[in-house]
Amino acid sequence: MTARAVDVCVVGSGASGSIVAHEIARNGFRVLVLEEGRTLPPGASLATVQSGFDDALVPSPAGTLTPFGRPWTVSALGGGMTLYAGIAFRYRTVDFDARAHVAADALDPVWPIDYAELRPHYEELERRMGVARLPGADPLEPPSDPAVLPPHEYSPQGLLIAKAGGRLGRLPFPTPLAINSLPYGGRPACHCCGPCNEHLCPTGARADARSPFTDVPLPSGALTVALGSKAVRIDLGNASRADSVEWLDTVTSQRARVRARCVVLTGNAVQSAALLLRSAQSAAPNGIGNATGMVGSGISFKISGYVSGSTTLDRLPARSPGGPFSTVAMSDHYLDDEAPSGLGGMIYEASPAEQAVCDGNIALRLHFLAADQPMRKNTVRLANSRDRLGLQKIILEYWTHPLDKRRLGYLSRRASELLTEAGVKKVDYQDSNYQSGSGHLHGGCRAGVDPTESVVDRWGRVHDVDNLYVADGGFFPYSGGVNPTFTIQANALRIARRIVTQLA
């Protein structure tokens, strides 16, 4: 088995991994990124590439395990940001402390940090990559600096939804997007070529994992990215210090090892928990960081669904089809006394792939989503069966809490009311199948001050290992009610700077 030595080994190249790797490398440390996936081909979409992703086992209604779990957003260089919708909400104040709204049997939802600590990192990343938004339009938006880009215009569908929301007394606002509304950061403005979500952006208008670093110089040889390289095990040098990461080439199945002063897990919430569990050894018989049995626990996917239908164009000015997946959002039912527990979620436009006007009709679709309860029994664990690489398969054990079922129904009714007001005669509901995993993966290595209910501390450091960190969505003790990518990036930047000080 070949070996090499670096300062830092980063596992994963997506939203968090790219931030951590660049921030540490720009400070002169040698960084190796292990990325299981490869570069997506031109024209790739989620539909064309997801068959190549490993699945996970999930419980069926009958209680048997079925291979329909989704333990990846995107397994590729750049991770989920290669195919995401560019939605760039910041977490709200309540997302960092939702104790007043969670079920009595839920895990502690309190983050060990608050919005004020993350704010400067949000601001810096927004300046680096560009976020188009309208400050002050979202009544629940936390304090922020002025926007660097104006918001995108509402699509024809978005305008209908916004007008309908206004008539119902709601407060629609432009969806904040990491998609250029004007040329910015060396990238063009959005060409509205669509369909955007779950597709590569052909122009580069949508930010991706590379966008914050276009003008960040790196010392020669500081950063190495190894594609097709799956981290399979972390070995400890002693009970409190990681020594090396074992990985294998996904094509040849050859194994190698890298020694590192520091290891950072940034694969995603599911993959990071699975790697810690696979790393059982004499000093950590149940897996690294799992002395209290918390690795994998509290996995969260967000409860979500869609409603859709069609309505007449009704004298709206014609516009070219395509463009951002979402242009209008509403947070009126986020903190809502009528919602079960008083905490609902976000509703926003989720335009279908076909956006053209047909026979005077236009298709409308809304996505509604909310944070789920962080439950100890919702967990990542390992099966006895093996995958194509000879590794234990991942099991995602997840059940929707009764409170969340009521909250989901409430949001579905509110979204349906919006479509009806917009002129939709027949509203159809589509399940997002969030129960099997999704693009929103949180928890599993949850942060906290109490090691009996968490895996990492406020800096993402595994409680009982001095030089092992988790900087992806696995950190989140509570999933929050909006898309997590921007918060994952901001938190990763915060953690990376802490690691730099520790290395120095």
Buried (B, 14 or more C-beta within 10 A) or exposed (E): EEEBEBBBBBBBBBBBBBBBBBBBBBBEBBBBBBBBBBEBEEEBBBEEBBEEBBBBBBBEEEEEBBEBBBBBBBBBBBBBBBBBBBBBBBBBBBBBBBEEBBBEEBBBBBBBBBBEBBBEBBBBBBBBBBBBBBBEBBEBBBEBEEBBBEBBBBBBBBBBBBBBBEEBEBBBBBBBBBBBBEEBBEBEBBBBBBBBBBBBBEBBBBBBBBBBBEEEEBEEEBBBBBBBBBBBBBBBEEEBBBBBBBBBBBEEEEBBBBBBBBBBBBBBBBBBBBBBBBBBEEBBEEBBBBBBEBBBBBBBBBBBBBBBBBBBBEEBEEBEBBBBBBBBBBBBBBBBEEBBBBBBBBBBBBBBBEBEBEEEEBBBBBBBBBBBBBBEEBBBBBEEEEBEEEBBBBBBBBEBBEBBEEBBEBBBEBBBBBBBBBBBEEBEEEEBBBBBBBBBBBBBBBBBEEBEBBBBBBBBBBBBBEBBBBBBBBBBBBBBBBBBBBBBBBBBBBBBBBBBEBBE
